[in-house]
């Protein structure tokens, strides 16, 4: 492994960390520094999305109505060729319910598979695929903010 590969891994890891923090802090504007405007995503076959706006909107629908969350990322692998940069990273996302569901939790164990593009503003995800390997708890706590305010 050479220094160029190490620097690439560090740069991609920084973007992935911004993504996790943006989710947990509900900082949707920070997603501009994660996804290309024209990015695509496949979240476990449940959501196939085109464009950063729809990707962020889907994330918001799931996170704004639940309580605190923590997205932990680890075991980053980066494969690079002359024309393609692809990464794989494990994610463990823990969520607590809000409102009448505050006693419930939901966790997913998954892997993000990302294809990257270098831009003048740094690396951005062009395509994300999320493969969930295991779920624990009640997925119903992932809901829009209006639902948690009512319950």
N, C-alpha and C positions, 0 to 999 in steps of 0.2 A: 504494500500500500504506500502510495507516495503522498507528499504534502498537499498536492492539488485535491486528491480524493478526501483527505482529512478535512480540508477547508470546506469542501462541498458539503460533507456530512454535517459540519458545524453550522453552516448557513441554513441548510434545510431543517435541522433540529431547532434552530431559533424561530423559524416560521411556524413549525409545528407547535412549539411552546406558546407562541402568540395565539394560535388557534385555540388551544386548550384554555388559556387564560381568558380569551375573549368570550368563550362559551360560559365559563364559570362566573365571570364578572358581568355578563350580559352586555358586553361592549361590542355592539353590532358593527359600528363604524370600523373597528379594528380588522374586520374580515376583508376590508379593501386591501390590506397588507398580506393576505393569505391566499385568496382565490383570484384568478384572472376574471375580468368582467364577463368573458364568454365561457367560463369554466362549465364543465358538466360533472354530474355526480350520480352515483348509484349507491344508495344507502340500503344495503342488504336486500335488494330486489323490491323493497317496499316503496321507495321513492326514487324515481329516475328524473333528474332535473337538468335543465339547460339554463345557464346564466347564474352569475353570482347572486343577483337579487332573489331569484327563487330558492337557491340553496340556503341563503341566510334566512329567508322567510320561513322555510321548513324547520330550520334549527330553532328559530324564535318560537314557533308554535309549540315545540316540544319542551323548551326550557323556561319560557317566561311564566308559565303557570305552575311550575313545580318550585319547591324550596331550593335550598343550596345544592350545588352539584360540584363534583370534582372529577375532572378528566385527567387521568394519569396516562402518560405515553412513555413507552420504553422499548428497548431492543430494536433500535433503528437499523435497518439494512438498506444500503443504497447501491443500486446497480447503474453504472453509467457507460454509455457508448458514445460514439461521436455525435449522434443525433438525438439520443433519448436518455433522460434521467428518470428513473423510477425508484420509489422508496416503498418500504413496507415497515409498519410500526404497529406494535400492539397498543390497544387502548383499553383501559378499564375505567368505565364511566359510572360513578356512583351518584345517585339522586335521592333526595328526601322529598316527600310530599309537602304540600302547602294546604292551608285552609282545613277543611274537614278530612283531608288525607295526610296531615302532617305526621302521623304516626307510621306511615308506610314508606318503604324504600324500594328502589329499583336499581339494579346494577346490570350492565352489559359488559361482556368480555368479547373483544372484537379485534380486527386488524384493519387498518387503513392501508390501502394500496394507492399511492399517488403517482401521477405523471406530472412532471415539472417543466416549467418554461422560465428561462432567464429573461427578465425585463430590465429596463433602465432603472427601475425602482427596486430591483432585487428579484429573488426567486419567488414564483407564484405557482399554485397548484392549477393545472389545466384540467385534470380529471381526477376524481376521487371515487374509489370503490370501498365500501365498508362491508366486511363479512363478519357477522356476529356468530361466535362459536357457542356462547352460553349466556343465558339470562337468568337473573334471580329477582324475585320480588314481583311487584305490581306495576306493569307498564302503564297502567291508567293514570299514574301521577304525572306522566308527560302530557301536558295539556296547555292550551292557551291561557293567558293571564286572566281573561274574563271568567273562565270556569273556576279558577282557584279563588277569585274574589267572591264568587257566589256561594262557594261551599265552604 
